[in-house]
Amino acid sequence: MNENDAREATPAPADDAVRWATLVTAELDIASDDLARLSRSVLDMVRDVAHGVNRPSAPLTAFLVGLAAGRAANASGTQIDVEVQMRLDQVTHLVQVWETATEQ
């Protein structure tokens, strides 16, 4: 097997991410269209937190967004994707405030 064959046989990280997300959404009974609608926004928020605050805060923040959105959707009966997007917007604003405060 040459180097090109090895690269073709090894899945790209993005392929692994898609396969993993598909597996997790099925296991957790999450609609794949929810994943499709929200994944880019979630990944952007995680990136912003990782670079604007610190890396360990990124996965914890993603969990907290999901927890808050789930509780709000349960309490109000609104769509979960609406609640997730609202929380993502809140965190994005919070990261901007954090970065401004730490620059001073």
N, C-alpha and C positions, 0 to 999 in steps of 0.2 A: 504494500500500500504506500503510495507516495503522499507528499504533503497535501496536494490538492484533493486527493481522495479522502484524507483524514478530515479536512475542513468541510467537505460536502457531507460526510457521515455524521459530523457533530452538529447538533441543532444550534442555531443562533440563539443568543440570550432572549431576543424578542420572541422567537418561536416558543421558547420555554415559558416565557411570561404568559403568552396566549394560552398555551396548553394548561398551565397551572391555573390561570383564572377560570378557564372553562371547567376544569375539575372542581374547583372550589365553589363556583356558582351552582353547579349541579348538586354538590354535597350539601350546601347550605340552603338549597331551594330558593335561589335568587334568579329572577328572570334574566336571561342573557341580554335582553334589550336594555335593562337597567345598567348592566355592565357597559354596554356599548355607549349609552348616553353619558355616563358619568366618569368612565375610566380616565379620559384625557384630563378632566378637571381635577380629579383626585391626584393623578400623577403630577400635575402642575403644582398643586398645593404641597404635596410631599417634597417636591424639588425646592420650592420656595422656603419651606421650613428648614430643610436640610442645609441650605446655603445661607439663609438669612438668620437662623437661630443656631441650630447645631444638628448634626446628623441623628443622634439618638432621639431627638424630639420628634422627628418626622413620623415614624411608625406609631408612636404613642398618640400624636395629634390625629392621624388618620383614624385610629380606633375611637378617639374621643368625638370626632365628627360623626362617625357612624352611630355611636351610642346616643349622642344628643339628637341626631336626626331621627333615629328610631323611636326614641321616647316622644319627641314632638309629634311625629306622624301618628303614633298610637294614641296620644292624648287628643289631637285635633282632628284626626281622620283625613288629613291631607296626604297627598302622594309622597312617598318616601323620596323620590328623586328631587322633588321641589324642596323638601327639608334638607337633603344632603347639599344641594346647591347653595341654599341660604347659609348653611354652616361653613361651607367652603369659602364663600364670599366674606364671612365674618373673620375667618382665620387669615385669609389673604390680607385683609385690612390690618389685622393684629400684627402680622409679620412686618408690614410697612411701618407701623408705629414702633415696633421693637427695633427695627433697623435704624430708624431716625433717632430713637432714644439712646441707642448704644454708640452712635456716631458722635454724639456730643461729649 
